Amino acid sequence: MADVLIVVVLLLVAATATAAVATRDPARQALVLSVLGVVLAVLFTVLQAPDVGLSQLAVGSALTPLLIMLSVRKVKRRARTKDGGGG
């Protein structure tokens, strides 16, 4: 039973990682990356490494996508200002 669960979670990791690579919009890519972080945290928990899973949950599914979203927002704002948006 445990082997089947590991295989299922590994397939989920492969699917979400592929989706993260295939997504073109950086904002959506950050959201898919967040889902990938959650799936990896589940994988680590299934593999009996809950401490690594908690770290992955905090960094991989919350902090990194948040930083990417903030960076994308700032770049878009700067591009709008340079184009003569004036605001």
Secondary structure as GFF3:
##gff-version 3
##sequence-region A 1 87
A	DSSP	alpha_helix	2	22	.	.	.	ID=ss1
A	DSSP	alpha_helix	26	46	.	.	.	ID=ss2
A	DSSP	alpha_helix	50	58	.	.	.	ID=ss3
A	DSSP	pi_helix	59	63	.	.	.	ID=ss4
A	DSSP	alpha_helix	64	82	.	.	.	ID=ss5
###
